[in-house]
Amino acid sequence: MIRIIDHPSIVFLVSLFAQWGAAYAGDVFRRWRPIGKNEREDFNTVLTATLTLLALIISFSFSMAVSRYDQRKNYEARADLLPADDGTKLRELLRRYVSQRILFYHDDGSQVIEAASETQKLQSELWSRVVQAAASQSTPVVALAVSGMNDVLNSQGYTQAAWWNRIPAAAWVLMGLIAIVSNLLLGYRERSAGLLVLLVVPIVSSIAFFLIADIDSPRGGVIRVIPHNLIAVSQMINAHQSSSP
């Protein structure tokens, strides 16, 4: 099943039409049952409170999305903690491992799944070789290499967790319901302008929803995390191998 929140453009269109439809429905209901003079003050209070709540939950969700985006970038940056090892086989394994980690950031689903499977295999082989070296030669240098390799392998798990940690669906439902109710109340309020004024809040809030979905979507949005550090490490390893005799 396609997750709508993985496609920011769909989020924008759905929220725009849903909110404008709610505003239009409120306008139709106002014509059938206008606001009484005694109800106007209470109605304005409810409308102000609803719009304030909508603004707060949008800002809160935006903060969550930015925080998760920063996490994905920060964990990507930890991948350059590579242990210094002269073994040709270990360097080759590291080269393949970094290549698979770069593929993790692509938007091709089948390629990502294949890269994840290959990454797990390479992790087991890398750790096995480092542990064997530590068992045969217990020196501070080897211990540092084991610690570095542990950081390298852990960074993959931290990165995966950061990509899974996204805005909950309940928060999206709550934002949508509050936005619809807000526009319903806006449409119901008496005004002197035409129907075009009812598009202002739907457009503004839909743009906010688009931006939140785009930042929170690891692979489906316009704003992407590019693994600059991983690419630099890959280039460094390839340059080292090409210069080695």
trRosetta pair geometry for C-beta under 8 A, 3 or more apart (Angstrom, degrees):
i j d omega theta_ij theta_ji phi_ij phi_ji
2 6 7.3 -126 -177 53 71 118
2 7 7.3 3 171 -10 112 129
3 6 4.3 80 83 -6 101 110
3 7 7.7 153 94 0 62 84
4 7 6.3 -78 -164 47 41 95
4 10 5.3 -124 -155 113 81 124
4 11 6.0 124 149 -76 93 74
4 14 6.5 -8 -169 3 140 158
5 11 6.1 62 -114 -79 50 125
5 167 7.6 -131 -176 69 148 107
5 169 7.7 -148 -7 -107 147 75
5 172 6.0 -86 -81 -101 135 158
5 213 5.3 -140 -159 -131 70 107
5 216 7.2 -36 165 95 110 120
5 217 6.9 -172 142 -78 71 104
6 213 7.9 -129 -69 -177 8 103
6 217 5.3 128 -142 -133 48 118
6 219 7.7 -1 -164 68 104 79
6 220 4.1 112 168 -6 75 163
7 10 4.1 44 103 15 114 115
7 11 6.7 164 92 -17 61 84
7 213 7.7 -13 82 154 28 133
7 217 7.6 131 -51 -121 21 161
7 220 5.4 -89 -78 170 49 131
8 11 5.2 -52 -147 34 39 117
8 12 6.4 43 154 -24 68 100
8 210 4.9 85 175 -159 101 69
8 211 7.8 79 -153 -62 133 15
8 213 4.1 160 -105 98 79 110
8 214 4.1 18 -80 -68 159 80
8 217 6.2 -132 -43 9 96 143
8 220 6.9 155 -11 120 80 95
8 221 5.1 63 -17 -114 129 89
8 222 7.1 -76 49 -4 145 88
9 12 5.6 -48 -152 30 34 115
9 13 6.6 27 154 -13 65 105
9 210 7.2 44 -90 -133 34 110
10 13 5.9 -56 -146 40 34 106
10 14 6.0 30 159 -16 69 110
11 14 6.1 -58 -141 41 25 107
11 15 6.0 18 164 -12 63 114
11 206 8.0 165 129 -161 72 76
11 209 5.3 -145 150 139 110 106
11 210 5.8 162 89 -95 105 56
11 213 4.3 138 21 -21 167 167
12 15 6.3 -65 -146 42 21 104
12 16 6.1 22 159 -22 62 112
12 206 5.1 88 -153 166 65 101
12 207 7.1 41 -127 -88 108 38
12 209 6.6 165 -91 85 53 100
12 210 4.0 22 -74 -78 106 116
12 213 8.0 -133 -40 41 74 136
13 16 5.7 -56 -144 34 28 112
13 17 6.4 15 164 -8 65 108
13 206 8.0 91 -57 -166 15 132
14 17 6.4 -63 -147 42 25 100
14 18 5.9 22 159 -17 64 115
15 18 5.8 -58 -138 41 28 110
15 19 6.0 22 165 -15 65 112
15 176 6.9 -120 -111 -115 92 88
15 179 6.7 -5 -160 116 102 159
15 202 7.4 171 136 -163 76 80
15 205 6.9 -125 155 114 124 92
15 206 4.4 165 97 -113 110 86
15 209 4.7 90 -13 55 172 162
15 210 7.9 -140 41 -45 134 76
16 19 6.3 -63 -147 39 21 103
16 20 6.2 12 161 -10 62 112
16 202 5.4 96 -146 158 56 107
16 203 6.6 41 -125 -93 104 51
16 206 4.2 26 -69 -97 81 163
17 20 5.9 -57 -138 43 29 105
17 21 5.9 34 158 -23 64 110
18 21 5.8 -56 -147 36 25 113
18 22 6.5 27 153 -19 61 105
18 176 7.1 -5 113 -162 153 101
18 179 7.7 71 103 104 109 113
18 180 6.0 -60 148 -92 102 105
19 22 5.6 -51 -149 34 33 112
19 23 6.4 33 152 -18 65 104
19 179 5.4 -60 -95 148 115 105
19 180 6.2 -125 -100 -94 61 54
19 182 8.0 -13 -142 72 105 92
19 183 4.5 138 -170 -29 79 161
19 201 6.9 -130 163 109 131 88
19 202 3.6 166 100 -113 121 97
19 205 6.4 149 -98 70 168 126
19 206 6.7 -141 23 -54 138 102
20 23 5.5 -51 -147 37 36 113
20 24 6.3 37 153 -19 67 105
20 183 7.1 -91 -78 -178 22 148
20 198 6.5 106 -141 127 73 101
20 199 6.0 13 -109 -105 115 70
20 202 4.5 -29 -57 -46 77 176
21 24 5.7 -53 -145 38 31 110
21 25 6.3 34 153 -21 64 105
22 25 5.6 -53 -146 36 31 113
22 26 6.5 35 152 -20 64 103
22 180 4.4 171 -73 -161 159 73
22 181 7.5 -79 -179 -58 145 17
22 183 4.3 95 89 90 111 110
22 184 4.4 -72 171 -61 100 81
22 187 6.8 -174 127 1 59 136
23 26 5.7 -52 -152 33 32 113
23 27 6.6 34 149 -21 63 103
23 183 4.0 -74 -59 173 88 99
23 184 6.8 -118 -80 -76 37 30
23 186 5.5 -29 -122 82 99 105
23 187 3.8 153 -171 -58 51 114
23 198 3.9 154 144 -173 136 114
23 199 7.8 -165 72 -65 158 38
23 201 7.3 148 -79 60 137 112
23 202 6.5 -104 -10 -38 136 119
24 27 5.5 -51 -151 33 35 114
24 28 6.5 36 151 -19 66 102
24 187 6.1 -106 -35 -130 11 147
24 195 7.1 34 -105 -152 88 117
24 198 6.5 123 -64 132 63 159
25 28 5.7 -51 -149 35 34 111
25 29 6.3 33 152 -18 65 106
25 184 6.3 -30 80 -121 103 88
25 187 6.5 93 64 95 49 158
26 29 5.6 -55 -146 38 32 111
26 30 6.3 40 152 -27 65 103
26 183 6.9 -169 0 133 136 59
26 184 4.3 150 -63 -168 117 49
26 185 6.4 -113 -131 -37 151 9
26 186 6.5 105 81 67 158 51
26 187 2.6 123 70 78 107 104
26 188 3.8 -89 -176 -39 100 76
26 189 7.7 12 148 3 127 61
27 30 5.6 -49 -150 28 32 115
27 31 6.9 33 152 -19 61 100
27 187 4.1 -87 -35 -176 74 97
27 188 7.1 -129 -68 -73 33 35
27 195 6.8 22 -117 -113 177 90
27 198 6.6 -67 -43 -77 131 150
28 31 5.9 -54 -158 30 34 110
28 32 6.8 25 149 -13 65 107
28 187 7.8 -1 11 153 62 125
29 32 5.7 -60 -152 39 37 109
29 33 6.4 -30 169 40 73 93
29 187 7.7 83 37 112 96 106
29 188 5.8 -30 80 -104 109 99
30 33 7.2 -87 -136 70 23 55
30 34 6.0 50 179 -107 70 54
30 35 7.0 -27 -137 -22 94 85
30 187 6.9 -153 -13 136 121 69
30 188 4.7 160 -64 -148 103 52
30 189 7.4 -68 -97 30 145 13
30 190 6.9 172 -172 -76 136 60
31 34 7.4 19 -121 -66 19 80
34 190 7.1 45 -157 -77 97 111
35 39 5.3 -133 -171 87 83 113
35 40 5.5 102 139 -87 123 74
35 43 5.6 -55 -141 -12 137 167
35 188 7.1 103 -53 150 109 91
35 189 7.2 4 -21 -127 148 45
35 190 6.0 -116 35 -26 117 105
36 39 4.4 82 58 9 87 107
36 40 7.2 -129 93 -33 45 79
37 40 5.9 -33 -154 -6 33 117
38 41 7.9 -54 -179 22 35 97
39 42 5.7 -68 -162 49 53 108
39 43 5.5 56 144 -30 84 110
40 43 5.6 -58 -145 36 28 113
40 44 6.4 29 158 -20 65 105
40 190 7.8 -36 -120 19 112 121
41 44 5.9 -53 -150 33 30 110
41 45 6.7 32 151 -20 62 105
42 45 5.6 -54 -153 33 35 115
42 46 6.5 32 152 -17 67 104
43 46 5.8 -56 -150 37 33 109
43 47 6.2 33 153 -20 67 108
43 185 7.6 177 -175 -161 89 103
43 188 7.8 -120 -165 111 130 112
43 189 7.0 161 141 -101 123 86
44 47 5.6 -53 -143 38 32 113
44 48 6.2 34 157 -20 65 106
44 189 7.7 86 -90 -123 70 123
45 48 5.9 -55 -148 36 28 110
45 49 6.4 25 155 -16 63 109
46 49 5.8 -58 -147 39 30 110
46 50 6.2 30 155 -20 66 108
46 185 6.8 -141 113 -136 100 147
47 50 5.8 -56 -147 36 29 110
47 51 6.4 24 158 -14 65 107
47 182 7.7 102 -154 -145 68 67
47 185 4.7 -176 -106 144 89 131
47 186 7.0 120 -149 -73 119 59
47 189 6.3 36 -93 -66 159 131
48 51 6.0 -57 -146 39 29 107
48 52 6.2 30 155 -20 64 109
49 52 5.7 -55 -147 36 30 113
49 53 6.4 31 154 -19 64 105
50 53 5.7 -53 -149 35 31 111
50 54 6.4 34 151 -21 64 104
50 178 6.8 -178 -169 -165 83 85
50 181 6.0 -120 -157 114 136 105
50 182 4.8 179 136 -96 111 80
50 185 5.9 107 57 24 156 155
51 54 5.5 -50 -148 34 34 115
51 55 6.5 35 153 -18 65 103
51 182 5.4 112 -84 -144 64 122
51 201 7.8 -90 -122 -128 109 136
52 55 5.8 -54 -150 36 32 110
52 56 6.4 32 152 -20 65 106
53 56 5.6 -54 -147 36 32 112
53 57 6.3 24 160 -13 67 106
53 178 5.8 -122 113 -153 107 137
54 57 6.2 -59 -145 39 27 102
54 58 6.3 28 156 -19 63 109
54 175 7.6 95 -144 -150 72 66
54 178 4.8 179 -90 136 81 114
54 179 5.8 111 -136 -84 124 61
54 182 5.0 -16 -43 -49 149 154
54 205 6.9 -39 164 -113 125 135
55 58 5.8 -57 -147 38 29 112
55 59 6.3 26 157 -16 65 108
56 59 5.9 -58 -147 39 29 107
56 60 6.1 29 154 -19 66 109
57 60 5.4 -49 -140 38 35 114
57 61 6.2 35 157 -18 65 105
57 171 7.5 -177 -174 -165 106 86
57 174 6.4 -127 -161 120 152 108
57 175 5.4 -166 127 -96 123 81
57 178 6.2 103 37 45 148 159
58 61 5.9 -56 -145 39 28 107
58 62 6.2 31 154 -21 63 108
58 175 6.6 105 -79 -137 67 116
58 205 6.8 -116 -89 -138 146 85
58 208 5.0 14 -166 149 129 145
58 209 7.7 -81 -126 -65 103 65
58 212 7.3 -127 -158 -48 71 141
59 62 5.6 -52 -144 36 31 114
59 63 6.4 35 154 -21 63 104
60 63 5.7 -53 -152 34 30 112
60 64 6.6 32 149 -19 63 104
61 64 5.5 -50 -149 34 36 114
61 65 6.4 37 152 -20 66 103
61 167 5.8 48 -152 -131 93 143
61 171 5.8 152 -100 157 110 125
61 172 8.0 109 -133 -81 144 57
61 175 6.2 -12 -31 -71 157 141
61 212 5.2 22 127 -144 108 146
62 65 5.7 -53 -148 35 32 112
62 66 6.4 30 155 -16 65 106
62 208 7.0 -71 -67 -170 122 95
62 211 7.0 16 -118 105 106 109
62 212 5.3 -97 -89 -92 65 98
62 215 7.7 70 -149 44 64 147
63 66 5.9 -55 -146 38 30 109
63 67 6.2 34 154 -22 64 108
64 67 5.7 -57 -149 35 29 113
64 68 6.5 24 156 -15 65 106
64 167 5.4 106 110 -92 132 93
64 171 7.6 -20 45 163 164 170
64 216 7.5 23 109 -94 89 121
65 68 6.0 -58 -150 38 30 107
65 69 6.3 32 152 -21 64 107
65 167 6.1 -26 -71 -43 83 121
65 212 4.9 -176 -28 -154 156 68
65 213 8.0 -78 -116 -52 146 15
65 215 4.2 93 151 93 118 115
65 216 4.0 -82 -125 -59 101 95
66 69 5.5 -54 -147 36 33 114
66 70 6.4 35 153 -19 66 104
66 215 6.1 -23 -75 164 55 150
67 70 5.8 -54 -151 35 30 111
67 71 6.6 35 149 -22 63 103
68 71 5.4 -47 -149 31 37 117
68 72 6.6 38 152 -20 65 100
68 162 6.6 156 -162 -176 73 79
68 165 5.8 -159 -124 103 113 91
68 166 6.2 102 -170 -107 168 50
68 167 7.7 -124 -3 -40 149 71
68 215 7.8 122 68 137 95 91
68 216 6.2 53 67 -123 137 73
69 72 5.8 -52 -153 32 33 110
69 73 6.6 29 151 -14 64 106
69 215 5.1 -66 -52 -179 139 94
69 216 7.4 -95 -52 -83 94 40
69 223 7.3 -9 -133 128 141 125
69 225 7.1 -174 -159 -67 75 107
70 73 5.7 -57 -149 40 35 110
70 74 6.0 33 155 -20 69 109
71 74 5.8 -56 -141 38 29 109
71 75 6.2 22 164 -13 65 108
71 162 4.1 -161 129 -140 111 123
71 165 7.1 -21 87 70 157 128
72 75 6.4 -57 -144 39 25 104
72 76 6.5 31 154 -23 60 108
72 159 6.9 74 -141 -151 62 75
72 162 4.9 176 -78 129 61 124
72 163 6.0 82 -108 -76 113 73
72 218 6.7 176 -115 -117 157 99
72 225 4.8 -109 126 -67 119 161
73 76 5.7 -57 -152 33 30 114
73 77 6.7 31 152 -24 63 105
73 225 5.6 -147 -77 -132 72 111
74 77 5.7 -55 -156 28 34 113
74 78 7.3 39 149 -28 63 97
75 78 5.7 -41 -156 16 42 115
75 155 6.0 159 -175 -166 81 80
75 158 4.6 -159 -133 115 128 104
75 159 4.2 178 126 -83 128 71
75 162 5.2 -178 7 0 146 149
76 79 6.4 -36 -176 -4 44 117
76 105 7.7 48 -114 -77 132 132
76 159 6.3 89 -70 -115 60 123
76 225 6.2 172 -28 164 152 122
76 227 5.1 -135 -165 -117 125 79
76 228 7.9 86 132 34 124 65
76 229 6.1 145 138 40 82 112
76 230 6.5 -78 -173 -22 91 108
77 80 7.2 -37 176 7 53 105
77 229 5.0 121 -126 -17 51 155
78 81 6.1 -22 175 -3 71 115
78 151 6.8 -122 168 166 109 99
78 155 4.2 -164 98 -117 115 128
78 158 7.3 21 46 68 149 140
79 98 7.2 124 161 -120 124 88
79 101 6.3 154 -137 148 149 158
79 152 6.7 69 -147 -139 57 75
79 155 5.3 -174 -80 118 65 152
79 227 7.6 5 32 -164 150 112
79 229 5.8 139 56 111 97 114
79 230 5.2 8 88 -84 151 84
79 233 6.3 -118 120 0 98 156
80 229 5.1 -98 -39 178 112 113
80 230 8.0 -136 -61 -79 77 41
80 232 7.2 -11 -94 84 124 109
80 233 5.2 -159 -107 -73 77 120
81 148 5.4 -153 156 -155 88 81
81 151 4.4 -44 108 106 146 131
81 152 5.6 -151 84 -66 86 75
81 155 7.2 147 36 -36 113 139
82 94 6.3 78 -145 -156 125 141
82 148 6.4 49 150 158 15 121
82 152 6.1 64 -97 -83 56 135
82 233 6.6 138 -28 -152 134 124
83 130 7.0 92 48 -118 161 129
83 144 7.1 149 -133 121 98 71
83 145 3.8 91 -172 -149 134 69
83 146 7.4 68 -99 -30 154 19
83 147 7.8 131 -90 64 113 56
83 148 3.6 147 -74 81 82 127
83 149 4.9 -36 -12 -46 132 83
83 152 7.4 -98 -12 -14 85 132
84 145 6.6 -102 55 -96 58 97
84 148 7.7 62 1 47 60 168
85 90 4.6 -38 109 98 140 150
85 91 7.0 -161 86 -54 93 77
85 130 7.7 -102 -80 -102 150 88
85 133 7.6 -94 -131 -84 123 177
85 145 5.8 92 -69 -143 98 136
87 90 4.0 73 80 9 112 109
87 91 6.7 179 91 -10 59 82
87 129 7.4 -155 99 165 161 129
87 133 7.7 -120 -31 -81 143 138
88 91 5.8 -57 -151 37 32 110
88 92 6.4 32 153 -20 66 106
88 244 7.9 172 -108 133 97 157
89 92 5.6 -55 -150 35 32 112
89 93 6.4 33 152 -19 66 105
89 129 7.0 -152 108 -133 114 154
90 93 5.6 -52 -147 36 34 112
90 94 6.3 35 152 -19 65 105
90 126 7.2 94 -143 -134 80 76
90 129 5.7 -169 -90 122 96 144
90 130 7.5 97 -125 -68 129 78
91 94 5.6 -53 -147 37 32 113
91 95 6.3 38 152 -24 64 103
91 237 6.5 172 -172 -157 89 102
91 240 7.2 -118 -158 103 136 123
91 241 6.4 162 140 -80 128 102
92 95 5.6 -49 -149 32 32 114
92 96 6.6 28 153 -13 64 104
92 241 7.8 93 -84 -107 69 138
93 96 5.9 -57 -150 40 32 108
93 97 6.0 35 151 -24 66 109
93 122 6.0 161 -171 -158 89 95
93 125 5.9 -141 -136 109 137 114
93 126 5.2 171 138 -84 133 86
93 129 7.1 153 18 20 163 150
94 97 5.4 -52 -141 36 32 115
94 98 6.3 31 160 -18 66 103
94 126 7.0 98 -74 -116 68 125
94 237 6.1 -155 109 -121 105 147
95 98 6.2 -54 -148 35 26 107
95 99 6.5 29 152 -20 60 108
95 234 7.1 96 -147 -139 67 71
95 237 4.7 -172 -93 134 87 138
95 238 6.7 109 -135 -68 120 69
95 241 6.9 1 -73 -33 148 145
96 99 5.6 -55 -151 35 33 115
96 100 6.5 30 154 -17 66 105
96 118 7.9 -106 159 158 105 117
96 122 5.9 -157 105 -113 106 140
97 100 5.9 -58 -152 37 31 108
97 101 6.4 31 150 -20 65 106
97 119 6.8 89 -146 -132 72 71
97 122 4.5 -180 -91 142 89 141
97 123 7.3 112 -128 -67 121 59
97 126 6.3 18 -65 -53 150 143
97 152 7.9 57 131 155 145 124
98 101 5.5 -53 -147 36 35 114
98 102 6.6 39 152 -23 65 100
98 230 5.8 173 -165 -167 90 86
98 233 5.4 -140 -134 104 145 111
98 234 4.6 -174 126 -80 128 86
98 237 6.5 151 27 12 150 148
99 102 5.8 -51 -154 30 32 111
99 103 6.8 33 149 -19 62 103
99 234 6.3 106 -73 -123 65 128
100 103 5.5 -50 -152 32 38 115
100 104 7.0 56 147 -35 62 93
100 115 4.7 162 -164 -160 79 86
100 118 5.0 -144 -119 97 141 111
100 119 4.6 -176 129 -74 133 83
100 122 6.4 162 25 14 149 148
101 104 5.5 -35 -161 8 39 121
101 115 7.7 164 -68 170 17 119
101 119 6.6 101 -71 -112 67 125
101 156 6.7 -108 -110 -102 110 102
101 227 7.1 169 130 -160 91 164
101 230 5.4 -138 107 -140 113 140
102 105 6.3 -57 -172 27 43 107
102 106 8.0 55 136 -33 64 94
102 227 5.5 -149 -119 70 69 142
102 230 5.0 178 -78 127 83 128
102 231 6.3 94 -113 -75 128 71
102 234 6.4 -16 -40 -41 139 149
103 106 5.5 -33 -164 3 54 119
103 111 5.8 -120 -177 155 110 102
103 112 6.9 -175 140 -99 84 48
103 114 7.8 -58 140 83 143 89
103 115 3.8 -167 98 -96 120 147
104 112 6.1 80 -138 -140 45 83
104 115 5.3 -150 -67 117 64 136
104 116 6.8 94 -107 -71 97 76
104 119 7.2 25 -63 -50 119 150
104 159 7.5 73 125 125 149 134
104 227 8.0 77 64 -47 92 147
105 219 7.9 173 -175 -94 45 95
105 224 7.5 104 174 172 101 109
105 225 6.2 -114 -139 91 118 88
105 226 7.0 117 155 -128 149 32
105 227 5.0 -166 -18 -21 155 111
105 230 7.9 164 -8 47 134 148
106 111 5.4 -31 86 98 137 132
106 112 6.2 -155 69 -66 85 87
106 115 7.8 124 31 -13 111 152
106 219 7.6 38 122 -132 32 122
107 112 8.0 -23 -153 -42 10 123
107 219 4.2 153 -115 -177 78 105
107 220 7.3 129 -141 -76 116 43
107 224 8.0 -81 -56 -113 111 133
108 111 3.7 48 94 18 117 119
108 112 6.4 167 86 -19 60 83
109 112 5.7 -57 -148 33 30 111
109 113 6.5 27 157 -17 65 105
110 113 5.8 -53 -149 36 33 111
110 114 6.3 32 154 -16 65 107
111 114 5.8 -55 -146 40 31 111
111 115 6.2 32 154 -21 65 108
112 115 5.6 -54 -145 37 30 112
112 116 6.3 33 154 -23 64 104
112 219 7.7 -71 -62 -78 152 160
113 116 5.7 -52 -149 32 30 112
113 117 6.6 29 153 -17 63 104
114 117 5.9 -55 -152 35 32 111
114 118 6.4 26 154 -13 66 109
115 118 5.8 -58 -144 42 32 108
115 119 6.0 40 154 -28 66 106
116 119 5.6 -51 -146 31 29 116
116 120 6.8 33 155 -21 61 100
117 120 6.0 -52 -157 28 31 111
117 121 7.0 28 149 -14 62 104
118 121 5.7 -54 -154 36 38 112
118 122 6.3 34 152 -16 69 108
119 122 5.8 -58 -146 40 31 108
119 123 6.2 38 154 -26 66 105
119 156 6.4 176 167 -154 132 148
120 123 5.7 -51 -148 30 30 115
120 124 6.8 29 155 -18 62 102
121 124 6.0 -56 -156 33 32 109
121 125 6.5 23 152 -12 65 109
122 125 5.7 -58 -146 41 35 108
122 126 6.0 37 156 -22 69 107
123 126 5.8 -54 -143 37 27 110
123 127 6.2 22 161 -14 63 110
123 153 5.2 109 -147 -133 105 109
123 156 6.9 -110 -86 42 133 156
124 127 6.1 -60 -146 40 26 106
124 128 6.2 29 156 -23 63 111
125 128 5.6 -53 -144 35 30 114
125 129 6.5 26 159 -17 64 106
126 129 6.1 -61 -152 36 28 106
126 130 6.5 21 156 -14 64 109
126 149 6.3 -168 148 -160 106 120
126 152 7.8 -85 141 95 149 129
126 153 6.9 179 88 -73 127 114
127 130 5.9 -58 -145 39 32 108
127 131 6.1 32 157 -19 67 109
127 149 6.6 158 -100 143 61 125
127 153 6.3 23 -66 -64 111 161
128 131 5.9 -58 -146 37 27 110
128 132 6.4 29 155 -21 63 107
129 132 5.7 -51 -148 34 32 114
129 133 6.6 33 153 -18 63 104
130 133 5.7 -54 -152 35 34 112
130 134 6.4 33 151 -19 66 106
130 145 6.2 -155 -145 130 107 101
130 146 5.4 145 156 -104 115 68
130 149 4.6 -122 -79 33 170 169
131 134 5.6 -54 -147 37 34 112
131 135 6.3 34 154 -21 66 105
131 146 7.2 85 -86 -121 52 114
132 135 5.8 -54 -146 34 31 110
132 136 6.4 18 159 -10 64 110
133 136 6.1 -63 -146 42 28 103
133 137 6.3 -37 175 42 66 100
133 142 5.8 -155 132 -144 98 116
133 145 7.1 -39 100 94 137 141
133 146 8.0 -166 78 -66 100 93
134 137 7.2 -90 -133 66 20 60
134 138 6.4 53 180 -97 65 66
134 142 5.1 159 -104 150 65 117
134 143 6.9 93 -130 -84 110 52
134 145 7.7 -160 -71 75 95 102
134 146 5.0 33 -72 -64 140 134
135 138 7.6 3 -135 -59 17 90
137 142 5.4 153 100 -49 91 155
138 142 6.6 -120 -130 69 25 134
138 143 7.3 46 -163 -54 65 98
139 142 4.8 93 53 9 78 101
139 143 6.9 -139 95 -6 40 88
140 143 5.4 -54 -145 37 34 115
140 144 6.4 38 154 -22 66 102
141 144 5.7 -52 -153 33 31 112
141 145 6.6 33 147 -20 63 103
142 145 5.4 -50 -151 33 37 114
142 146 6.5 39 150 -20 67 101
143 146 5.6 -49 -149 34 34 112
143 147 6.4 34 151 -18 64 105
144 147 5.6 -53 -147 37 33 112
144 148 6.2 34 153 -19 65 106
145 148 5.7 -54 -147 37 31 112
145 149 6.3 30 155 -17 65 106
146 149 5.8 -55 -146 38 30 109
146 150 6.3 35 152 -24 63 105
147 150 5.6 -53 -150 32 31 115
147 151 6.7 32 151 -18 63 102
148 151 5.7 -53 -154 33 35 111
148 152 6.5 36 149 -21 66 103
149 152 5.4 -49 -148 33 38 115
149 153 6.3 30 157 -13 68 105
150 153 6.1 -57 -146 41 29 104
150 154 6.1 28 156 -18 65 111
151 154 5.8 -57 -140 40 28 110
151 155 6.3 39 157 -33 63 102
152 155 6.0 -51 -156 20 27 114
152 156 7.8 29 149 -20 56 96
153 156 6.1 -46 -167 20 40 112
153 157 7.6 33 144 -9 64 101
154 157 5.7 -57 -160 38 47 110
154 158 6.2 44 148 -18 76 106
155 158 5.5 -54 -145 40 36 112
155 159 6.1 40 154 -23 67 105
156 159 5.7 -53 -148 35 29 112
156 160 6.4 30 154 -19 64 105
157 160 5.7 -52 -146 35 32 111
157 161 6.4 32 155 -18 65 106
158 161 5.8 -56 -150 37 31 112
158 162 6.4 32 153 -21 65 106
159 162 5.7 -55 -150 35 31 111
159 163 6.5 27 154 -16 65 106
160 163 5.8 -58 -150 37 32 108
160 164 6.4 27 153 -15 66 107
161 164 5.7 -58 -147 40 33 108
161 165 6.1 32 155 -24 68 110
162 165 5.7 -54 -140 34 30 112
163 218 4.9 38 -148 -89 97 156
166 216 5.3 103 -154 178 98 103
166 218 7.9 -101 -80 -28 121 95
167 171 5.2 -100 175 71 96 136
167 172 6.5 106 122 -49 114 91
167 212 7.1 19 -21 164 162 109
167 216 5.2 -31 0 -142 108 156
168 171 4.8 103 65 -1 82 99
168 172 7.5 -146 103 -1 50 84
169 172 5.5 -53 -155 36 42 113
169 173 6.3 43 148 -20 71 103
170 173 5.6 -52 -147 36 35 112
170 174 6.2 36 153 -20 66 105
171 174 5.6 -53 -146 37 32 112
171 175 6.4 34 153 -19 64 104
172 175 5.7 -53 -148 36 31 111
172 176 6.3 31 154 -19 64 107
173 176 5.7 -57 -149 38 30 112
173 177 6.3 28 156 -18 66 107
174 177 5.9 -54 -144 36 30 108
174 178 6.3 25 159 -14 65 108
175 178 6.1 -60 -147 40 27 106
175 179 6.1 27 156 -20 65 111
175 209 7.0 150 137 -102 136 104
176 179 5.7 -58 -146 37 28 111
176 180 6.3 27 157 -19 65 107
177 180 5.8 -55 -148 36 30 109
177 181 6.3 26 156 -15 65 107
178 181 5.8 -55 -145 40 31 109
178 182 6.1 36 154 -24 65 107
179 182 5.7 -53 -146 34 29 114
179 183 6.5 21 158 -11 63 107
179 202 7.9 100 172 -111 109 62
179 205 5.3 163 -132 148 122 152
179 209 7.9 -19 -65 -56 164 130
180 183 6.1 -60 -149 41 29 104
180 184 6.2 34 152 -24 64 107
181 184 5.5 -53 -147 34 32 116
181 185 6.4 30 155 -16 65 104
182 185 6.0 -58 -154 37 29 108
182 186 6.4 30 149 -20 64 107
182 201 6.7 -132 125 162 113 146
182 205 8.0 128 76 -56 140 162
183 186 5.2 -48 -142 36 38 116
183 187 6.3 40 157 -19 66 102
183 198 7.3 87 -164 -171 96 90
183 201 5.8 -173 -94 95 89 126
183 202 6.0 51 -106 -65 143 92
184 187 5.9 -55 -150 36 28 109
184 188 6.4 25 151 -18 62 110
185 188 5.5 -58 -145 38 33 111
185 189 6.5 44 154 -34 65 99
186 189 5.8 -46 -152 18 32 114
186 198 6.6 144 119 -128 112 77
186 201 6.0 176 -38 19 173 150
187 198 5.7 45 -93 -126 87 128
191 197 6.5 -136 151 79 154 149
193 196 7.3 -90 155 60 109 80
193 197 4.1 77 106 -29 136 142
194 197 6.5 135 69 -3 50 92
195 198 5.5 -41 -172 18 59 118
195 199 7.9 64 139 -25 69 93
196 199 5.7 -42 -169 15 52 116
197 200 5.9 -22 -171 -10 52 115
198 201 7.6 -52 -171 34 44 95
198 202 7.3 32 145 -2 67 116
199 202 5.7 -69 -152 51 45 110
199 203 5.5 42 157 -24 81 111
200 203 6.3 -65 -152 36 21 105
200 204 6.4 12 159 -12 62 112
201 204 5.9 -58 -139 41 31 108
201 205 5.9 19 167 -9 68 113
202 205 6.3 -63 -137 46 23 101
202 206 5.8 25 163 -22 64 114
203 206 5.8 -58 -142 38 24 111
203 207 6.5 28 157 -21 62 104
204 207 5.9 -55 -155 31 28 111
204 208 6.7 27 149 -16 62 105
205 208 5.3 -51 -151 36 39 115
205 209 6.3 42 149 -20 68 101
206 209 5.4 -48 -145 36 36 113
206 210 6.3 42 151 -23 64 102
207 210 5.5 -49 -148 33 32 115
207 211 6.5 31 153 -18 64 104
208 211 5.8 -55 -149 36 31 109
208 212 6.4 31 154 -18 65 106
209 212 5.7 -54 -146 37 32 111
209 213 6.2 28 157 -15 66 109
210 213 6.0 -60 -147 41 27 107
210 214 6.0 27 155 -23 64 111
211 214 5.6 -54 -142 35 29 113
211 215 6.3 23 161 -14 65 106
212 215 6.2 -59 -147 39 27 104
212 216 6.0 10 160 -6 64 118
213 216 5.9 -66 -137 49 26 103
213 217 5.8 27 162 -27 67 114
213 221 6.8 168 122 -89 69 118
214 217 6.0 -55 -139 31 23 108
214 221 3.6 132 -155 -151 63 129
214 222 5.5 -14 -157 31 127 84
214 223 5.3 90 144 19 101 101
215 221 6.8 -119 -40 127 20 173
215 223 5.6 -5 -96 70 59 142
216 221 7.8 109 54 -35 46 145
217 220 4.1 -73 168 58 134 92
217 221 4.1 131 68 -29 112 104
218 221 8.0 125 50 18 10 100
218 225 7.0 -37 -151 16 76 114
219 224 7.4 44 -120 -121 42 102
221 224 7.0 176 80 -66 80 66
226 231 7.9 -19 159 -11 89 133
227 230 3.7 -11 155 32 121 120
227 231 5.9 132 103 -23 81 86
228 231 5.8 -59 -150 37 30 111
228 232 6.3 30 153 -19 66 107
229 232 5.6 -53 -147 36 33 112
229 233 6.3 34 154 -19 66 104
230 233 5.7 -52 -147 36 32 111
230 234 6.3 35 152 -21 64 105
231 234 5.6 -52 -148 35 32 114
231 235 6.4 32 153 -18 64 104
232 235 5.7 -54 -149 37 32 110
232 236 6.3 34 151 -22 65 106
233 236 5.5 -54 -148 35 33 114
233 237 6.4 31 155 -18 66 104
234 237 5.9 -54 -147 36 30 108
234 238 6.3 26 156 -15 65 108
235 238 5.8 -56 -145 40 30 109
235 239 6.1 31 156 -20 65 108
236 239 5.8 -55 -146 37 28 110
236 240 6.3 29 154 -20 63 107
237 240 5.7 -55 -148 35 31 112
237 241 6.4 28 155 -17 65 105
238 241 5.8 -55 -146 37 32 108
238 242 6.2 29 157 -18 65 108
239 242 5.8 -57 -144 38 30 109
239 243 6.2 20 159 -12 65 112
240 243 6.1 -63 -146 42 27 104
240 244 6.4 36 153 -35 63 105
241 244 5.7 -48 -147 20 33 115
